[in-house]
Amino acid sequence: MKDCEKRQAIRRRGAFPVNLESTRGITRDFSSSGIFFETDQSFAPGHTINFTIVLEYVDPGRPVHLKCRGKIVRVESRDHKLGIAAQIKSYTFEKSNGKPAAKKVKKTTGKIKKSP
């Protein structure tokens, strides 16, 4: 089965900063269930990864941080960078001032839960 046949959501192209524990990256494409980004650091398929996507233009002057936890599904070498494909297992939104966004939403394995 091809990768595109496994996808559960529509992929969108976009270049957003990705902050990882010890490095940074940039997205190539993303969906509600997965992400592909390029970085200098190597990761291994099957491992859990924590990362934050910086949405700079959602709220002018105060970027929104999409904090994610995922599982690495593929790693590929791409023009002196590494391409990382990860399935998003859960996420929360947070404004750059460290406060939760107006409605905090946490997604876990396909089910969306709203927090108070």
C-alpha positions in Angstrom: 0.0 0.0 0.0 1.4 3.4 -0.9 1.9 6.2 1.7 -0.8 8.3 0.2 -3.3 5.5 0.6 -2.5 5.2 4.3 -3.1 8.9 5.0 -6.2 9.7 7.0 -6.3 13.5 6.4 -5.6 15.9 3.6 -1.9 17.1 3.5 -1.2 20.9 3.3 2.1 22.3 2.1 3.7 25.0 4.3 6.9 26.1 5.8 6.6 26.7 9.6 9.4 26.6 12.2 9.6 23.4 14.2 11.3 23.5 17.6 12.6 20.2 18.8 14.3 19.3 22.1 17.9 20.0 20.9 17.5 21.4 17.3 15.1 23.1 14.9 13.5 22.3 11.6 11.1 23.5 9.0 7.8 21.9 7.9 7.4 20.8 4.3 3.8 19.5 4.7 1.3 18.7 7.5 -2.2 17.5 8.2 -4.3 17.0 11.3 -2.7 13.5 11.8 0.9 13.9 10.6 3.8 16.1 9.7 6.9 16.0 7.5 9.8 18.4 8.4 13.4 18.8 7.5 16.2 19.1 10.1 19.9 18.5 10.7 19.3 16.0 13.6 18.8 12.3 13.0 15.8 10.4 14.4 14.9 6.7 14.3 11.6 5.3 13.1 9.4 4.1 15.8 10.6 6.5 18.5 8.4 9.0 20.2 9.1 12.7 19.5 8.1 16.0 21.1 8.1 19.1 19.0 6.5 22.5 18.7 5.2 24.1 15.5 5.4 27.9 15.6 2.3 29.4 13.9 3.7 33.0 13.5 0.7 34.6 11.8 -2.3 33.2 13.7 -2.4 36.0 16.2 -0.3 39.1 15.0 2.4 39.9 17.5 1.9 36.8 19.5 2.7 33.5 17.7 0.7 30.4 18.7 2.7 27.3 19.6 1.3 23.9 18.6 2.9 21.5 21.1 2.9 18.0 19.7 3.8 14.5 20.7 4.2 12.0 17.9 5.8 8.8 16.6 8.5 8.8 13.8 7.3 6.7 10.9 9.9 7.5 8.3 13.4 9.2 7.9 14.9 10.1 4.6 18.0 11.9 3.4 17.2 15.0 1.5 19.9 17.4 0.1 22.2 17.6 3.2 19.1 17.5 5.5 17.0 14.8 7.0 13.4 14.5 6.2 11.3 13.3 9.2 7.7 12.0 8.8 5.8 11.7 12.1 2.3 10.7 13.1 0.8 13.2 15.5 -0.5 11.4 18.6 -1.5 14.4 20.7 -1.3 18.2 20.6 -2.2 21.4 22.6 -2.2 25.0 21.5 -0.4 27.6 23.6 0.3 31.3 22.9 3.9 32.6 23.0 3.4 34.1 26.4 3.1 30.6 27.9 -0.7 30.9 28.4 -3.1 28.5 26.9 -4.9 29.7 23.8 -8.5 30.8 24.2 -9.8 27.3 23.8 -7.3 24.6 24.8 -7.8 21.6 22.7 -6.0 18.3 23.2 -6.1 15.7 20.5 -5.2 12.1 21.3 -5.3 9.3 18.7 -8.2 10.6 16.7 -10.4 11.8 19.5 -10.6 15.5 20.3 -11.1 16.5 23.9 -11.8 20.1 25.0 -10.2 21.2 28.2 -11.9 23.8 30.5 
